[in-house]
Amino acid sequence: MLMKPRIVILGAGESGIGAALLARKLQLEVFVSDGGKISDSVKNEFAGNHIAFEEGGHRMEKILDASLVIKSPGIPEKADVVKRIREKGIELVSEIEFAFRYKNESKVVAITGSNGKTTTTALICHICRHAGLDAALVGNIGYSFARQVAENPKPLYIVEVSSFQLDDIKSFRPDIAILTNITEDHLDRYDYKLKNYAASKFRIAAFQNEGDVFIYNEDDEETMNYLNEYPIKSTKVPITMSKELPQGAYLLNAKMHLKWKSEEMQMSVEDFALKGKHNQYNSMAASMAATALDIRKEKIREALQTFESLEHRMEFVATVKGVEFINDSKATNVNSTWYALESMTKPVILILGGVDKGNDYSLLKELVKEKVQAIVCMGTDNRKIHEVFGDIVPLMVNTSNADEAVQAAFHFAHKGDVVLLSPACASFDLFKNYEDRGKQFKLAVKNL
């Protein structure tokens, strides 16, 4: 008789909860172990589903008795508990891998990249739903993939995937995979080597076969540097703004062209709901994915015109005495902030700072010189920001919370200026996460 696997889940965040619920649904023996504190609401959810758990540390004898360990993406490879699991030779996977194994016949579109993945994921889901497909938005956005599979299975999953989740896949094979771009991010988890981080991103296509599709940005230098290093069996479909393509999506004379098999579609970028060059790439990638899903051109066109931008991603908050406030709290790396600044047409007061992940702020220098009137630092350590921009931005101030930052920015701003929260950093020094940072920023603006 086959033994049922004993499953241990490390971490009780959204991915851990989802994996636990799916394991219970499959009637597997499951135990959740979190090194930190588990919130009361999560404990109640575990209790209601008869899921055993521990918090504030890991009982190694219990963990090392597992036949399968599912790891939270937030736990690094160098953590002692992970090393012990590896030494024992126990299979260790990410929650997206676990969910994938039980998705049955459903299709998967997966999106990764340093920038643009959340917008692209949400846009693909919007197009699919507009076309009448029953699609779920999961992964780093919305519910975890495993929770969706456990509670409300769908014929189509649109999954936003991080490099950390891709590190621990064994068979995860999206029908359509998208790599938006590769820029320096999370290098602290990859021995400060871009090559290691890039290898992680390309894993999105590692298990694809000839019938699958891999969409990538041909204009992204790092993607092209590494593209031929990885054996990709799926159909490669590029997007570009630099030339005409026989197959793929390209932009010429302010028109997007989609070419797929014998189909062709054109659309003016003026009709895109999302503005800015970076969003033109996101729109091309999403449209290409929708085309590969056989969604009709008219539906793609209509959906691109009606999409609304996401909370914490270039989100308009309010205009106060002629000063516009924009919440781009999701900009947790330098390139995200670069894209935000690149799309600005008014003078900017920039709120910057947080937990530095090995940031190279010099990439922002030209845009800051051209567009930024003042910088408001919001973090516990702002030295690097002062060192890089001190000689080009005359007004710079340190603040230690969202209220102070908004007050200072408003003080520096004139009518017609934009106050842009686009921190280029993680938020864990002063906030729970980027959503908490964005919400506190919006509240501070409303309190002006």
N, C-alpha and C positions, 0 to 999 in steps of 0.2 A: 504493500500500500504506500502511495506517495505521501510524504510528510508535507503538511501545509507550511509555507514559509513563515518564520517569525520575523516580523518587520519592526525595526526600530527607526523612529523619525527624529532627527536632530534639528531642533528649532521649532518653536510654536508660533511662527509668523503665518501669513496667509498661505504660503506654499506648504508649510508643515501641517496646518489644519486641514487643507485640501487633501493632502496625501493620506492623513489619518482617516478622514471620512471615506475616502475611496477604499482604503484597506478594510475598514469595517463593513462597507457595503459588500465587499468580496468575501466577507466572513473570515478574514485572516486575523491572526493574533498580532496585535499592534501595541506598541509602547512609545510614548513621546517623551523625549528628554531635552530640556532647555537649560542652558547654563545660567540664564538670567531669570527674571521674574515673569510669570505668565499672568496676563490680565484676568480679572474675575469673569469677564464675559466669555473669554476663551475657555476658562475652566468649566463654566456652566455648559458650554457647547460640548466639551469632552465628556462631562458627566452624563449629559442627555443622550450621548451616543455610546456610553459604556467604554470610553477610551481611557486606558491607564496612562498616567503621566508623572513626571517629576520636574521640579524646577530648582534653580539655584545651584546646579552642579550636575555631573554625570556619574551614575553608578556604572563603572566600567564592566563589572561582571555581568550585568543585565544587557549592556550594549554589545559586548563581545559574544553573547549567546545568540545574536541575531543571525538569520540566514540572508537578510537583505537590509541594508541601511539606506535611508533616503535623507539626503543632507540639504539643509537650508542653504540657498546661494550665498547668504551672508557669512557663512563659516569658512575661513580660509583653509587651504590645504595644509598649512604649517601648524594648525591647531593640534594640540596633543591628542585629543580624542580621535581626530581623523587619522593621525599617524598610527595610533594603536589599532584602528580598524584595518588600515592598509597592511600592517604587519601581520595581522591574523588572517589576511586573505579573504575577508568577507566582502561580498559584492556591495559596492557603494554607487548609488545613482542619484540624479537630480529628480525633483518632483515632475518635471516635464517628461522625462524618460518614463517614469512610473505611469503617468497618465496616458502617454502614448501607447503603452502596452495594452491598455484596456479601452481604447477608443472605438474598437470594432471597425466597421467599414467607413467611418466618417473621414472626410477630407481635412487636410491641415494646410493652412497657409501660415508660414512662420517668418517673422521679420526681426532682424538684428541690425546692429550698426551703432557707431558712437553717437550720432546725432540723427534726428528725424524719425527714429523708429516708432515712437509713440504716436506722432501725427500720422505717419504712413499706415500704421496698424488701424487706428481709428477711422481713417479715410477708407481703407479697404472694406472694413466692416460696414461703414455707411453705404458704400456703393452696393455691396452684397445685399444688404437689407432693402435698399431702395429697389433692387432688381427682384425682390420677393424671395430671396434665399433665406433659410432659417440658420443664421450664423451667430456664433457666440464670440464675444470679445474677451480674451483671457490672457493669462501670463502676467507680465509686469503691470498690466493695466486691467482693472476690473477684478473678477474672481481669478483664483489660481486655476490652471488647466485641470488639475485633479479634482477640485471641488465641482467644477462644471460637469465633468464626466460622471462624478458620483451622484450629483443632485439633479442635473437637468441635461442629459446627453443631447447633443445636436449633430446634424449631418455634416456641419462645417464649423471648424474652429479657426479663428484668426488669432494667432498667438504671438505676443511680443516676447522676445527671448533675449536675455542678457548673456554676456560672455560667461559669467559664473555658472549659469544653468547649462550652457553648452559644454562646459568642462567635464561634466559628469553624465554625458549621454552614451548609450551603447548601441542604440538602434533607431533613435528618433529620426524619422524620415518625412519631412514635409513634402506634400505634392508640389507646392510652390514655395521656394525659399527666396528671401530678399535680403541682401546686404546693402544697406544704404551708403555707408562710408566707413573708413577707419581713421580715427585721429587719436592722439594720445589721451588715454583715459584709464583709470583704475590701474595704472602701471605699478602701484605699490603691491598689487596682487600677482604681478607677472615679472618679478625680479627686475623691474624698471626697464624691461626690454619690449619694444614695440612689436618685434617679431613674435614673441610669445603671445601677446594680446591678439595679434592678427590671426595667428594659428587657431586661437580659440574661436574667433568670429567665423572663420571659414568652416568650422565644424558643422555649421548649419546645413552645409551641402554634403557632408562626409558620407552619409548613408543613402543619398539619393541614387536613383537609377535612371536609365535612358528615358523613361516615360515622364520623368519629373522636370521641373523648370527651375532654373537659378537666375534670378534677376540681380544685376549689379550695376554700379555707377562707373562707367568707363572714364569719366572725368576725374575720378578720385585717385590721386597719385598713389596712395598706400595700397588701395585695393589692387591697382594694376601692378604694383611692385611684387605682390605676393600671389596674384591669381594663378600663375602657371606652376607654382610650387606645390599645389594641392591637386590630386587626381579627382577631378569633378566629372562624374559620368552623365549628369543631367544636361538638358538643353540649356546652353548659356545664352541669356538674353540681356544685352546691354541697354543702358539709357545714357544719353549724352546731349550736350548743348553745342557740340563742336562740329558735327558733320551729319550727313544723311546716312541712314542705316538700311541694309536690306531687310533686317528683322530686328524689332525692338522699338523703343520710344526715343524720339529725338525732338529737339526744339530748333526751329529755323524761322527767322523773321517773325518772332513773337507768336508762332503757331506751334502747338504740340502735334506731332505725327505719331500715330501708333501703327506699327506694321506687325502682323502676326498671321503666319500661314498665308492664306490668300486675301485676308482682310486688311483694310486700311481705314484709318479715321484721322480727321484733323479737328483741332479746336483752338481758338484764340486764347492765349494766356490771360487776356483781359477778362475772360469769362470765369476764370478760376476764383472760387470764393477765398482761397488762401493766397495771400500776397507775399512777395519777396522771392528772391532767386532760390533760396534753400527750399521753399515750399513748391517751387516749380519742379524741383527734383523729386520731392515727396509725391507730388501729384502724378508725375510720369511713372514712378515706381508702382503706385497704387493702381493706376489705370492699366498698366501692363499686366499686373496680377489679375485684375478683373477680366481683361481680355483673354488671358490664359484659362480663366474659369468659364469661358464662353458666355460672358455677360454681354448683352447687346449694347452697341455703340450709344444708342439714344439714352439708355439707362446710366451709362458711365458719364455722359455729357451732363445729364440732369443732376446727378449726384455731386459732381465736381462744382456745380454752381450753387448747391444748397448746403454744403458742409459748413458746420460751425466749429470754430477753433476750440481747443481744449482748455480746461481750467489749468492754471499755472504754466501755460505755454503761450507766451505773447498775448496774454489775456488783458483786454482793456478793463480797467477797474472803475475809474471815474475821472472827470475833469473838475478841478477845484481852482476857482479864480483864474481860469485860462491855462492852468497847468494840467497836462494829461499824465495819468499814472498807469503804468503797464506792469503786470505781474508775469515775470518769466522765471519763476522760482525753479522750474524744472531744468534750467540751464545749470547743470552741476559740473560742467567742464568748460575749458577755455573756448573750444570751438563752437559750442552752443551760444556762448556770449558773443563770439565773433559774428555768427549769423544774425543774432538779434540786432547788434549795432549796424551791421551791413544793411538791414532793412529800414533803418531810421532815417526820416527825412527832416526832422526838426532837431534843434539843439538838445543835448541829452545831459541829465544829471544821473549818473550811474551809481547804483548801489551794488557793491561788489564785496566778496569775501565769504569765508567760512572755513571748512576743513580742506586744506590744500592737499591734493592727491599727487603732488609732484608737478604742479602746474608750470607751464612756460608762458607767463603773461606777455612776453615780448611779442607774441603773435598778434596781440591786440593793439600794439603801439600806434600803428598808422591810423587805424580807425578811431582810436581814442583821441589822437592829435586832431583829427579832422572833425569829430562830432561831439566830443564830451567837454562840457563846461566845468564840471565838478565831479569828484568821486567821493561817495560816502562809503567808508569801510564798515562792514558789519560782520565781525568775527572776533575770536579770542586772540588771534595772532595775525596782524596786518602788515608786518614788516616788509614782506616781499612785494606787496602792492605798492607801498611807499617807495621802495627802492626802484621799481620799474617805472612808475608813472610820476614820481615826485618832481622831476624836471620838466614834465610837459603839461601837467595839470596844476594850475595855481591854487585851486581850492580843493583841499582834501581833509577829511575829518574822520576820526574813529568813533564808532557807536557800538553799544553792546546789546541792543535789542531792536525789534522792528519799530516800536514807537519812536525811539530816538532817531533811528535812520530816516524815517519818513519826515519827522519834524525838521531835521537838518537839510534833507533834500529839498523840502518845500521852501525853506529859508533861502537856499541858493538859487532856486528856480525863478524865472521871469515868465510873464504871460507868453504863451506860445511854445514853451519848453516841454520836454517829456521827462518825467521821472521814471527810470527803467530799473526795476529789480531784475538783474540778470547776473547772479552771483559768481558763476564760473567755478563754484566749489560745492562740495557736499555740505550738509546742514547740521551735522551731528554735534557741533560744539554748542550751539545755542537753541537748537530746535530738535523735535523728534525726527523729522524727515522734511523733504522739500515741500510736501503738502502743508505741513504745519507752518513752515516758514512763509509760504504763499498766503495762507489764511490769516496769519498774524499781520502780514503786510497789508492785506485788504482791510482788515479791521482798523489798523492804524490810519489808513487813508480815510476811512469813513468817520473816524474820530477827529479829523482835522477841523 
